[in-house]
Amino acid sequence: MSVEVQIPVALAKHAGNQESLMLNGNSVREALDSLMKTYPTLKTHLLNEKGELRHFVNIYVNDQDIRHGEQMKTPLKAGDVLIIVPSIAGGSTIKTESTELSPKEIQRYSRHLIMPEVGLEGQKKLKAAKILCVGAGGLGSPLAMYLAAAGVGTLGIVEFDVVDYSNLQRQLLHDTDRVGKPKLQSAMDRLRAINPEVKLVGYETRLTSDNVLDIMKNYDIVIDGTDNFPTRYLVNDACVLLKKPNIYGSIFRFEGQASVFDSLKGPCYRCLYPEPPPPGLVPSCAEGGVLGILPGIIGTIQATEAIKIIIGKGETLVGRLLLFNALKMQFREMKLRKDDSCPICGKNPTITKLIDYEKFCGLTRGETSQVEEKKMDSSVEITATELKELWDKNKKLKVVDVRNPEEYEICRIEGASLIPLSEIGSRLGELNKNDQIVLHCHHGMRSLRALEVLKKAGFQNVKSLSGGIDAWSIEIDPSIPRY
Ligand SMILES: [Zn+2]
């Protein structure tokens, strides 16, 4: 019978430095005899003068201690795994044991184990690895599911959001019946179902300068699955300070990017983009939309890079920015250089500790996400209920929808006219400065930007609908679908 014998690190030097080898034997005794015949110096470590197993050596067959079975006569069948575990002082055996694969795991990962690039050694590295996934949304879904399935030993998930209907088009971690429930719990349940062997660690919190170093310090690799600039810079800076690789991915409509930022070997995110764009210039996915499959492609690329780094095989995306265009079905690659004057990973870094990332990105706290609640500014904003009252009193009130035409097609407030934010500057002639004007968008962010444009052009009597058409749907007209 061909069985696998796993040799502990402490004894490997007596077995040709092998930690695992295949032997023949119909019982534990036969297998050990065969092992000691090949490697005679092992004998004194395993057996006493009487030829009995030494007390400080335990033998397991498929995770079962043979002392509780037929001991040395324990029969073996093909494919069994015989594990030798000496009781060594200190904790070193724990690590050896924990990264050994159980027969169940060997079966589960068999398609990896038979690949020369992964093999048993690579799979053990995966089991020993600790990866932190920032976000369990579009990118986080495929990457966490594939990493769990692949047998990454410890997966940390940072997520504080709740599942929304509009997530389901791409965030496969979450089922329809989880809408309204915390994403973290939903993600953990799905990942546990995929692979119960993986240790899952959840952080139901927003990543901030105060907690990021504590959360990240225990992980080997960080994967950025976020969708906003403050967190992206925070993750980058924390990874540079902790000298950890940061696997980057971003998505918008039909296009995606991926890279590996590892300041020890190449550039960081700041070498590529030293500063974020001004708020509002780059639309978010919530604003501009994203093809549901796109995070599946980019997130899977991120997971692939993580696995390559762990098993130490292939060429990673360090120093390369991969660009993907789904409409053209084209991948392009840009070379990235480390910037010697980079403020965090350059020769004379000016950033030596974490900063206020919301401020750095030109945002006030709470403005990072479109759907987040923010304090209403009553000097320029109006609630849906107030707008309804005002409109009932003043039929001449001009309501302007500054969303995109695609959004106007989905739903509209009856009587509102459409002038998209991107066109409002050139279409001011369509508006009358003497009119009372209320601007609205989806959630109330773009209408505030449109309001600034109008104010600068001399419009005095303008307000923005707080919470946008979404608030109108909730407070005034539930027949308007929310999206
Ligand atoms: Zn840099």
Residues whose N, C-alpha, C, O or C-beta is under 5 A from the ligand:
A	BS01	ZN	P267 C268 R270 C271 C342 C345 G346
